[in-house]
Amino acid sequence: MTDLIRKVEHLATPDVTLVLNYRLDFDAEKSCGSIVVYQGKPDAEDPFETYMEHIECGLSEEDVMKRFERTINEVREGNLDVTL
């Protein structure tokens, strides 16, 4: 198992990119990672951030991935407004 989880997911509708970064087995901070939503694709020089969610420490890889999938579903269903 790796200590860092990084996942990037682009959604065509509403044209946003979700980026997950999380450090496993780290508890020196209150937050060990985040899910950030950017407008468009992540290849832009200075992508515009529309949403950020901090993730607390102490979660398993499975719990972190569930949180990421939940955020993706909230964006797809329109429950999380990430558009300008």
C-alpha positions as semicolon CSV with decimal commas, in nm:
position;residue;x (nm);y (nm);z (nm)
1;M;0,000;0,000;0,000
2;T;0,130;0,345;-0,088
3;D;0,124;0,634;0,159
4;L;-0,023;0,885;-0,087
5;I;-0,351;0,855;-0,272
6;R;-0,388;1,077;-0,578
7;K;-0,678;1,049;-0,817
8;V;-0,798;1,280;-1,095
9;E;-1,146;1,249;-1,247
10;H;-1,279;1,472;-1,527
11;L;-1,655;1,503;-1,569
12;A;-1,770;1,618;-1,913
13;T;-2,090;1,753;-1,764
14;P;-2,055;2,007;-1,600
15;D;-1,695;2,021;-1,738
16;V;-1,507;2,003;-1,410
17;T;-1,211;1,805;-1,281
18;L;-1,197;1,657;-0,933
19;V;-0,857;1,600;-0,775
20;L;-0,809;1,387;-0,465
21;N;-0,489;1,400;-0,259
22;Y;-0,463;1,213;0,071
23;R;-0,180;1,093;0,296
24;L;-0,250;0,760;0,464
25;D;-0,113;0,674;0,809
26;F;-0,040;1,036;0,894
27;D;-0,188;1,205;1,199
28;A;0,026;1,509;1,272
29;E;-0,234;1,748;1,130
30;K;-0,613;1,789;1,145
31;S;-0,636;1,749;0,769
32;C;-0,454;1,479;0,573
33;G;-0,592;1,557;0,232
34;S;-0,846;1,726;0,015
35;I;-1,083;1,698;-0,276
36;V;-1,058;1,999;-0,506
37;V;-1,289;2,075;-0,798
38;Y;-1,150;2,280;-1,087
39;Q;-1,337;2,433;-1,377
40;G;-1,255;2,253;-1,703
41;K;-0,963;2,016;-1,753
42;P;-0,658;2,016;-1,529
43;D;-0,414;2,097;-1,811
44;A;-0,477;2,471;-1,779
45;E;-0,180;2,678;-1,662
46;D;-0,374;2,829;-1,371
47;P;-0,692;2,625;-1,320
48;F;-0,984;2,795;-1,144
49;E;-1,081;2,622;-0,819
50;T;-1,458;2,616;-0,756
51;Y;-1,475;2,390;-0,449
52;M;-1,248;2,237;-0,186
53;E;-1,322;1,983;0,085
54;H;-1,062;1,897;0,348
55;I;-1,044;1,534;0,460
56;E;-0,961;1,451;0,820
57;C;-0,680;1,217;0,916
58;G;-0,717;0,857;1,021
59;L;-0,925;0,725;0,731
60;S;-0,855;0,403;0,546
61;E;-0,797;0,398;0,171
62;E;-1,147;0,254;0,127
63;D;-1,304;0,537;0,330
64;V;-1,114;0,801;0,131
65;M;-1,228;0,650;-0,200
66;K;-1,589;0,640;-0,076
67;R;-1,564;1,010;0,010
68;F;-1,425;1,085;-0,338
69;E;-1,703;0,885;-0,509
70;R;-1,963;1,061;-0,294
71;T;-1,833;1,400;-0,406
72;I;-1,836;1,290;-0,771
73;N;-2,197;1,175;-0,735
74;E;-2,297;1,503;-0,567
75;V;-2,150;1,698;-0,860
76;R;-2,317;1,474;-1,121
77;E;-2,655;1,499;-0,948
78;G;-2,631;1,874;-0,910
79;N;-2,636;1,860;-0,529
80;L;-2,299;2,035;-0,517
81;D;-2,289;2,351;-0,726
82;V;-1,940;2,380;-0,877
83;T;-2,019;2,594;-1,181
84;L;-1,968;2,968;-1,222
